[in-house]
């Protein structure tokens, strides 16, 4: 129970309640108001026990902590950290900037949405004249509506718009001719503009539109707002599908052989970026009829039987399908990072093979030239002596040959450079080396083709 002194102190808060001339109240007055009935506010406080008041303070502190913790609960937070680690926090890359901006903007939207829980009640009358002091919907509290839906939507959908450019950028990297992807630009802009329209729509439902002159929440007016809201959401889904179709159409000539090959689905999904983008298209087309029917049924029952409270929306399913294209971004970047490491290892193997081949060729040329020089010198010396010396040429030749053989034996024993043995060894392995090089050349060709389909 409130004391007389507490009741007198509460009178100072009456200025935060719009109890008369509600149609003349300004935007600031509505946003800073606590309700349309001061009496309902007094009734609520009068029923609070000391334990309830302490619990409200605990809830206030808990809400602030949860709001600051919201980025860590963001669906793509840990995916983002993983991609940053794989690419060593290289924010010079355009894709890294997109992922970072997407994380920051959508996390800010989640933080604002959670801060809205600091305003759980808006004190007003119901249609039967009783006080409405329960937990207010977002639309029932003017400031909560502005904070979480008007400002929050700006961050949410702007973050999505930034990430929506990823398929276009990937397509532009693969298809170098800008004129051939103009249709992708058009569908992407339409997709983005549909979200801009949804952002603007929230500002058309002003805080002063939430309550009538009698101070009662205008539920039917809010329902009509959401009729338009779901029409735009359905248009966004269609725009998303057409955007994916345009990307698929442009990349079709690059993915035709991939799709019709005998490679398994898992292998295609892991290897080819274009195939991963097309998967989001198939899922969007699959759920498109369900969303269309749900919105159509909502309109049918409203205009035929005036049922405006039926809940046909599949909001969680819509979010799952909408987030799928953002999951593809992270999956694509992770798999591209993995394929990039594999390409580096293959290139290193090719360089090592070239190095070994050149090394063998250099050793062979060096040994062959050295041996040829020694033989030519020996033959010249023998011919010169045989012409000028009176001794028996046959015996002298045998001595020279014997001396030459001893010299060869000495060199072979001490230096280990058995020229003919090395030459034969290299000659025997030459065929195998040529075969290996052909194999590496083939792999190198495959690698170039693979790298073409996995550009970052």
C-alpha positions as CSV (number, residue, x, y, z in Angstrom):
1,X,0.0,0.0,0.0
2,X,1.2,3.5,-0.8
3,X,1.4,6.0,1.9
4,X,-0.1,9.5,1.7
5,X,3.4,10.9,1.3
6,X,4.2,8.6,-1.6
7,X,0.9,9.5,-3.3
8,X,1.8,13.2,-3.1
9,X,5.2,12.5,-4.6
10,X,3.7,10.5,-7.4
11,X,1.8,13.7,-8.5
12,X,5.1,15.0,-9.8
13,X,5.0,12.2,-12.4
14,X,1.5,13.1,-13.7
15,X,3.1,15.2,-16.4
16,X,4.4,12.0,-18.1
17,X,0.8,10.9,-18.8
18,X,-1.3,12.0,-21.7
19,X,-4.8,12.1,-20.2
20,X,-6.5,14.7,-22.3
21,X,-6.1,16.3,-25.7
22,X,-4.3,13.3,-26.9
23,X,-4.7,14.2,-30.6
24,X,-2.8,17.5,-29.9
25,X,0.1,15.8,-28.1
26,X,3.5,16.2,-29.7
27,X,5.8,13.5,-30.8
28,X,8.1,14.2,-27.8
29,X,5.2,14.0,-25.4
30,X,4.2,10.6,-26.7
31,X,7.7,9.2,-26.7
32,X,8.4,10.4,-23.1
33,X,5.0,9.4,-21.8
34,X,4.4,6.5,-19.4
35,X,0.8,6.0,-20.3
36,X,-2.6,7.5,-21.0
37,X,-4.0,7.0,-17.4
38,X,-2.2,8.2,-14.3
39,X,-4.8,6.4,-12.1
40,X,-3.8,3.0,-13.7
41,X,-0.2,3.8,-12.8
42,X,-1.1,4.5,-9.2
43,X,-3.1,1.3,-9.0
44,X,-0.2,-0.8,-10.2
45,X,2.2,0.8,-7.7
46,X,-0.3,0.3,-4.9
47,X,-0.4,-3.4,-5.5
48,X,3.3,-3.9,-5.5
49,X,4.9,-5.5,-2.5
50,X,8.4,-4.8,-1.3
51,X,9.6,-8.0,-2.8
52,X,8.1,-7.0,-6.2
53,X,9.9,-3.7,-6.1
54,X,13.2,-5.4,-5.4
55,X,12.5,-7.9,-8.2
56,X,11.8,-5.0,-10.6
57,X,15.2,-3.5,-9.8
58,X,16.9,-6.8,-10.4
59,X,15.1,-7.2,-13.7
60,X,16.2,-3.8,-14.7
61,X,19.9,-4.6,-14.1
62,X,19.5,-8.0,-15.7
63,X,18.0,-6.5,-18.9
64,X,21.0,-4.1,-19.3
65,X,23.5,-6.9,-18.9
66,X,21.5,-9.1,-21.4
67,X,21.4,-6.2,-23.8
68,X,25.2,-5.8,-23.7
69,X,25.5,-9.5,-24.1
70,X,23.3,-9.6,-27.2
71,X,26.2,-9.4,-29.8
72,X,27.5,-12.7,-28.4
73,X,24.0,-14.3,-29.0
74,X,23.9,-13.0,-32.5
75,X,23.3,-15.9,-34.9
76,X,26.4,-15.2,-37.0
77,X,28.8,-13.9,-34.2
78,X,30.9,-17.1,-33.9
79,X,30.8,-17.7,-37.7
80,X,32.1,-14.2,-38.1
81,X,35.0,-14.8,-35.7
82,X,35.9,-18.0,-37.4
83,X,36.1,-16.3,-40.8
84,X,38.2,-13.5,-39.3
85,X,40.6,-16.1,-37.9
86,X,40.9,-18.0,-41.1
87,X,41.7,-14.8,-43.1
88,X,44.0,-13.5,-40.3
89,X,41.8,-10.4,-39.6
90,X,42.7,-9.0,-43.0
91,X,40.1,-6.2,-43.3
92,X,41.6,-4.9,-46.5
93,X,39.6,-7.7,-48.2
94,X,36.2,-6.4,-49.4
95,X,34.4,-9.5,-48.1
96,X,35.8,-9.0,-44.6
97,X,34.4,-5.5,-44.6
98,X,31.0,-6.8,-45.6
99,X,31.0,-9.4,-42.9
100,X,32.1,-6.9,-40.2
101,X,29.5,-4.3,-41.1
102,X,26.8,-7.0,-41.2
103,X,27.8,-8.1,-37.7
104,X,28.0,-4.6,-36.2
105,X,24.7,-3.3,-37.7
106,X,22.5,-6.3,-36.9
107,X,24.0,-6.6,-33.4
108,X,23.1,-3.0,-32.7
109,X,19.6,-3.8,-33.8
110,X,19.5,-6.7,-31.3
111,X,20.9,-4.5,-28.5
112,X,18.2,-1.9,-29.1
113,X,15.5,-4.5,-29.2
114,X,16.7,-5.9,-25.8
115,X,16.9,-2.4,-24.3
116,X,13.2,-2.1,-25.1
117,X,12.5,-4.6,-22.3
118,X,13.4,-1.8,-19.9
119,X,9.9,-0.5,-20.7
120,X,7.6,-3.4,-20.0
121,X,4.4,-1.5,-19.2
122,X,2.4,1.4,-20.6
123,X,-0.5,2.4,-18.3
124,X,-3.8,2.8,-20.3
125,X,-7.4,1.8,-20.4
126,X,-8.9,-1.2,-22.1
127,X,-12.0,-0.9,-24.2
128,X,-14.1,-2.1,-21.2
129,X,-12.8,0.8,-19.1
130,X,-10.5,-1.3,-16.9
131,X,-6.8,-0.6,-16.5
132,X,-4.3,-2.4,-18.8
133,X,-1.2,-2.9,-16.6
134,X,0.2,-6.1,-18.0
135,X,3.3,-6.6,-20.0
136,X,2.9,-4.3,-23.0
137,X,3.5,-5.4,-26.5
138,X,6.1,-3.5,-28.4
139,X,3.4,-1.6,-30.3
140,X,1.6,-0.6,-27.0
141,X,4.6,1.5,-25.7
142,X,5.4,4.5,-27.9
143,X,9.0,4.8,-26.9
144,X,9.6,1.1,-27.1
145,X,8.1,1.2,-30.6
146,X,10.4,4.0,-31.7
147,X,13.5,2.4,-30.2
148,X,13.0,-1.2,-31.2
149,X,11.0,-1.0,-34.4
150,X,11.8,2.3,-36.1
151,X,15.4,2.8,-35.1
152,X,16.1,-0.9,-34.6
153,X,14.8,-1.8,-38.1
154,X,17.2,0.7,-39.6
155,X,20.1,-1.3,-38.2
156,X,18.6,-4.7,-38.9
157,X,17.7,-4.2,-42.5
158,X,20.7,-2.0,-43.4
159,X,23.0,-4.8,-42.1
160,X,21.1,-7.2,-44.3
161,X,21.3,-4.9,-47.3
162,X,25.1,-4.8,-47.0
163,X,25.3,-8.6,-46.9
164,X,22.9,-8.9,-49.8
165,X,25.6,-7.6,-52.1
166,X,27.7,-10.7,-51.6
167,X,26.2,-12.8,-54.4
168,X,26.6,-9.9,-56.8
169,X,30.2,-9.4,-55.9
170,X,31.0,-13.1,-56.3
171,X,29.3,-13.1,-59.7
172,X,31.2,-10.0,-60.8
173,X,34.5,-11.7,-59.8
174,X,33.7,-14.7,-62.0
175,X,32.1,-12.9,-64.9
176,X,34.5,-10.2,-65.8
177,X,32.1,-8.5,-68.3
178,X,29.9,-6.0,-66.4
179,X,27.4,-5.7,-69.3
180,X,26.5,-9.4,-69.0
181,X,25.4,-9.1,-65.3
182,X,23.3,-5.9,-65.6
183,X,20.2,-8.0,-64.7
184,X,21.9,-9.1,-61.5
185,X,22.4,-5.4,-60.6
186,X,18.7,-4.6,-61.3
187,X,17.4,-7.5,-59.1
188,X,19.8,-6.7,-56.3
189,X,18.7,-3.1,-56.3
190,X,15.0,-4.1,-56.2
191,X,15.8,-6.5,-53.4
192,X,17.5,-3.7,-51.4
193,X,14.8,-1.1,-52.2
194,X,12.1,-3.5,-50.9
195,X,13.9,-3.5,-47.5
196,X,14.3,0.3,-47.6
197,X,10.5,0.5,-48.1
198,X,10.0,-1.8,-45.1
199,X,12.2,0.5,-43.0
200,X,10.2,3.6,-44.1
201,X,6.9,1.8,-43.4
202,X,7.7,1.6,-39.7
203,X,8.0,5.4,-39.5
204,X,4.5,5.8,-40.9
205,X,3.1,4.2,-37.8
206,X,3.7,7.2,-35.5
207,X,3.6,7.0,-31.7
208,X,0.5,9.2,-31.8
209,X,-1.3,6.6,-34.0
210,X,-1.0,3.9,-31.3
211,X,-3.8,5.3,-29.0
212,X,-7.1,7.0,-29.7
213,X,-8.6,10.1,-28.2
214,X,-10.1,7.9,-25.5
215,X,-6.7,6.6,-24.5
216,X,-7.4,3.0,-25.7
217,X,-4.9,1.1,-27.7
218,X,-5.8,1.0,-31.4
219,X,-5.4,-2.7,-32.0
220,X,-7.2,-2.8,-35.3
221,X,-5.1,0.1,-36.7
222,X,-2.0,-1.8,-35.7
223,X,-3.3,-4.9,-37.4
224,X,-3.8,-2.9,-40.6
225,X,-0.2,-1.8,-40.4
226,X,0.9,-5.4,-40.2
227,X,-1.2,-6.3,-43.3
228,X,0.9,-3.9,-45.3
229,X,4.0,-5.1,-43.4
230,X,3.4,-8.7,-44.5
231,X,2.7,-7.7,-48.1
232,X,6.1,-6.0,-48.2
233,X,7.7,-9.0,-46.5
234,X,6.2,-11.3,-49.2
235,X,7.5,-9.0,-51.9
236,X,11.0,-9.1,-50.3
237,X,10.9,-12.9,-50.4
238,X,9.9,-12.8,-54.1
239,X,12.6,-10.2,-54.8
240,X,15.1,-12.5,-53.1
241,X,14.2,-15.4,-55.2
242,X,14.4,-13.4,-58.4
243,X,17.8,-12.1,-57.3
244,X,19.0,-15.6,-56.8
245,X,17.5,-16.6,-60.2
246,X,19.4,-13.8,-61.9
247,X,22.7,-14.9,-60.3
248,X,21.9,-18.5,-61.4
249,X,21.1,-17.4,-65.0
250,X,24.4,-15.5,-65.3
251,X,26.5,-18.4,-63.8
252,X,24.6,-21.1,-65.6
253,X,27.2,-21.5,-68.3
254,X,29.9,-21.9,-65.6
255,X,27.9,-24.3,-63.5
256,X,26.2,-26.4,-66.2
257,X,29.0,-29.0,-66.3
258,X,29.2,-29.0,-62.6
259,X,25.5,-29.7,-62.0
260,X,25.4,-32.3,-64.7
261,X,28.6,-34.1,-63.7
262,X,28.8,-37.3,-61.8
263,X,30.3,-35.6,-58.7
264,X,28.3,-36.1,-55.5
265,X,26.2,-33.3,-54.0
266,X,28.5,-33.0,-51.0
267,X,31.6,-32.8,-53.2
268,X,29.9,-30.1,-55.4
269,X,28.8,-28.1,-52.3
270,X,32.3,-28.3,-50.8
271,X,34.2,-27.4,-54.0
272,X,32.2,-24.9,-56.1
273,X,31.1,-21.5,-54.8
274,X,28.5,-21.1,-57.5
275,X,26.9,-24.4,-56.5
276,X,26.5,-23.1,-52.9
277,X,24.8,-19.9,-54.1
278,X,22.4,-21.9,-56.1
279,X,21.4,-24.1,-53.1
280,X,19.9,-21.0,-51.4
281,X,17.8,-20.4,-54.6
282,X,16.3,-23.9,-54.4
283,X,15.3,-23.6,-50.7
284,X,13.8,-20.1,-51.3
285,X,11.7,-21.5,-54.2
286,X,10.6,-24.4,-52.1
287,X,9.2,-22.3,-49.2
288,X,7.8,-19.5,-51.5
289,X,4.3,-21.1,-51.9
290,X,4.0,-21.5,-48.1
291,X,4.6,-17.8,-47.5
292,X,2.3,-16.8,-50.3
293,X,-0.6,-19.0,-49.0
294,X,-0.2,-17.8,-45.4
295,X,-0.5,-14.1,-46.4
296,X,-3.3,-14.9,-48.8
297,X,-5.3,-16.7,-46.1
298,X,-4.8,-13.8,-43.7
299,X,-6.4,-11.4,-46.2
300,X,-9.2,-13.8,-47.1
301,X,-10.4,-14.2,-43.5
302,X,-10.1,-10.5,-42.8
303,X,-12.2,-9.3,-45.8
304,X,-14.6,-12.2,-45.8
305,X,-15.3,-12.7,-42.1
306,X,-13.6,-9.7,-40.5
307,X,-11.1,-11.9,-38.6
308,X,-8.2,-9.6,-38.0
309,X,-6.5,-11.4,-35.1
310,X,-5.7,-14.7,-36.9
311,X,-2.0,-15.4,-36.8
312,X,-1.0,-16.9,-40.1
313,X,2.6,-15.6,-40.1
314,X,5.5,-18.0,-40.1
315,X,8.0,-15.5,-38.7
316,X,10.5,-18.0,-37.4
317,X,10.5,-19.9,-40.7
318,X,10.8,-16.7,-42.6
319,X,13.8,-15.7,-40.6
320,X,15.4,-19.1,-41.1
321,X,15.0,-18.9,-44.9
322,X,16.1,-15.2,-44.9
323,X,19.2,-16.1,-42.9
324,X,20.1,-19.0,-45.1
325,X,21.7,-16.7,-47.7
326,X,23.8,-15.2,-45.0
327,X,24.9,-18.6,-43.8
328,X,26.0,-19.3,-47.3
329,X,28.4,-16.3,-47.1
330,X,30.2,-17.8,-44.1
331,X,30.1,-21.4,-45.4
332,X,31.4,-20.1,-48.8
333,X,34.3,-18.1,-47.2
334,X,35.3,-21.0,-45.0
335,X,35.4,-23.5,-47.8
336,X,37.2,-21.0,-50.1
337,X,39.8,-20.7,-47.4
338,X,40.2,-24.4,-47.2
339,X,40.5,-24.7,-51.0
340,X,43.0,-21.9,-51.1
341,X,45.3,-23.8,-48.7
342,X,45.0,-26.9,-50.9
343,X,45.9,-24.8,-53.9
344,X,49.0,-23.5,-52.2
345,X,50.1,-27.0,-51.2
346,X,49.7,-28.2,-54.8
347,X,51.6,-25.2,-56.2
348,X,54.4,-25.9,-53.8
349,X,54.5,-29.5,-54.9
350,X,54.8,-28.4,-58.6
351,X,57.6,-26.0,-57.7
352,X,59.5,-28.7,-55.8
353,X,59.1,-31.1,-58.8
354,X,60.5,-28.4,-61.2
355,X,63.4,-27.8,-58.8
356,X,64.3,-31.5,-58.7
357,X,64.1,-31.9,-62.4
358,X,66.4,-28.9,-63.0
359,X,68.8,-30.2,-60.4
360,X,69.1,-33.6,-62.1
361,X,69.6,-31.9,-65.5
362,X,72.3,-29.6,-64.1
363,X,74.2,-32.5,-62.5
364,X,74.1,-34.5,-65.6
365,X,75.3,-31.6,-67.8
366,X,78.1,-30.9,-65.4
367,X,79.3,-34.5,-65.2
368,X,79.0,-35.0,-68.9
369,X,81.0,-31.9,-69.8
370,X,83.8,-32.8,-67.3
371,X,84.2,-36.3,-68.6
372,X,84.2,-35.1,-72.2
373,X,86.9,-32.6,-71.4
374,X,89.1,-35.2,-69.8
375,X,88.7,-37.7,-72.7
376,X,89.5,-35.0,-75.3
377,X,92.7,-33.9,-73.4
378,X,93.8,-37.5,-73.0
379,X,93.4,-38.3,-76.7
380,X,95.2,-35.1,-77.7
381,X,98.2,-36.0,-75.4
382,X,98.4,-39.5,-76.7
383,X,98.3,-38.5,-80.4
384,X,101.0,-35.9,-79.8
385,X,103.3,-38.2,-78.1
386,X,102.8,-41.0,-80.5
387,X,103.9,-38.8,-83.4
388,X,107.0,-37.4,-81.7
389,X,108.3,-40.2,-79.6
390,X,110.6,-43.0,-81.0
391,X,109.3,-45.5,-78.5
392,X,106.8,-48.2,-79.4
393,X,103.5,-46.5,-79.8
394,X,101.6,-49.6,-78.8
395,X,103.3,-50.1,-75.5
396,X,103.1,-46.4,-74.8
397,X,99.4,-46.4,-75.6
398,X,98.7,-49.3,-73.2
399,X,100.6,-47.5,-70.5
400,X,98.6,-44.4,-71.0
401,X,95.4,-46.3,-70.9
402,X,96.5,-48.1,-67.8
403,X,97.4,-44.8,-66.2
404,X,94.0,-43.3,-67.2
405,X,92.1,-46.2,-65.7
406,X,94.0,-45.9,-62.4
407,X,93.2,-42.2,-62.4
408,X,89.5,-43.0,-63.0
409,X,89.5,-45.6,-60.3
410,X,91.0,-43.1,-57.9
411,X,88.5,-40.5,-58.7
412,X,85.6,-42.9,-58.5
413,X,86.8,-44.2,-55.1
414,X,87.6,-40.9,-53.4
415,X,85.0,-38.5,-54.9
416,X,82.2,-40.9,-55.4
417,X,81.3,-39.3,-58.7
418,X,80.9,-42.2,-61.0
419,X,80.0,-40.4,-64.1
420,X,78.7,-43.3,-66.2
421,X,76.8,-44.7,-63.3
422,X,75.1,-41.3,-62.6
423,X,74.3,-40.9,-66.2
424,X,72.8,-44.4,-66.5
425,X,70.8,-43.8,-63.3
426,X,69.5,-40.5,-64.6
427,X,68.7,-42.1,-68.0
428,X,66.9,-45.0,-66.4
429,X,64.8,-42.6,-64.3
430,X,64.3,-40.1,-67.1
431,X,61.2,-41.9,-68.4
432,X,59.6,-42.0,-65.0
433,X,60.4,-38.4,-64.4
434,X,58.9,-37.4,-67.8
435,X,55.7,-39.4,-66.8
436,X,55.6,-37.7,-63.5
437,X,56.0,-34.3,-65.1
438,X,53.2,-35.1,-67.4
439,X,51.0,-36.0,-64.4
440,X,52.0,-32.8,-62.7
441,X,51.2,-30.8,-65.8
442,X,47.8,-32.4,-65.9
443,X,47.2,-31.7,-62.3
444,X,48.4,-28.1,-62.9
445,X,45.8,-27.7,-65.6
446,X,43.1,-29.2,-63.3
447,X,44.3,-26.8,-60.6
448,X,43.9,-23.8,-62.8
449,X,40.4,-24.9,-63.7
450,X,39.6,-25.5,-60.0
451,X,41.0,-22.1,-59.0
452,X,38.8,-20.5,-61.6
453,X,35.7,-21.9,-60.0
454,X,36.9,-21.0,-56.5
455,X,37.9,-17.4,-56.8
456,X,37.7,-15.3,-53.7
